[in-house]
């Protein structure tokens, strides 16, 4: 439980710092002989400060509960 608590604390802090993450997806549109056409899209996944705070709090609770045992 301690390890999960530390991971959640780090995830909560990273959520506050970065506010989400972005990733790119490349799709093949056409492949005609030697010519290949690709389309690249950027997607974003925002993480709200409330969610980051909840993740951070859950990590702290798990760390405290793990320390009491």
N, C-alpha and C positions, 0 to 999 in steps of 0.2 A: 504494500500500500504506500510505502514511503516513496518508492520509485515513481509510481503513478502520480503521486502528489507533486513531486518535483517536476515531472513532465507537464502536468497541468499548469503549474505556476509559470514555467517557461513559456508555454503556449499563450497564457493570459498576458504576459508581459509583451511578447511578440505581437499579439493582437493590438495592444495599445500603441506600440511603436509604429507598426506598418499599416494598420487599419484595414487589412485584407491582403489578398494576393491576386496576381494576374498570371494568366498562362496563354500560350499561343497554340492554335490548332491549324495544321496544314491539311487541306483536302485536295486530292487530285481531281481536277475538273475534266480534263481531256488528255488522252494519250493517243496521238495520231502519228504513227511511225516514229521518227526521231524527235518530233516536237511534243513536249509535255507541258501542260498548263496546270499550275497549282494556284490555289486560293488560300491565303493565310488570314485567319481571324484571331483577334485578341479578345479573350473573355476575362472578366474580373469577378471576384467573389469578395464582396465587402464584409468586414467583421465589425459590428457595432461596438462602441465602448461598453454598452450594457452587457453584451455577450462576453467580451473580454474580462470584464469585472466578475461575472458569474463564474467563468472558468478559473480565474485567479483565486476567487474565494473557495471554490470546490477543492482546488489544489491545497490551499492552506488548511482546510478542514481535514482532508485526508492525511496531510503531514502531521497534524496535531493528534489525530486519532491513532495513527501509526506509532507515534512516540509514546503514547500512554500505555500501550500494550507491553 
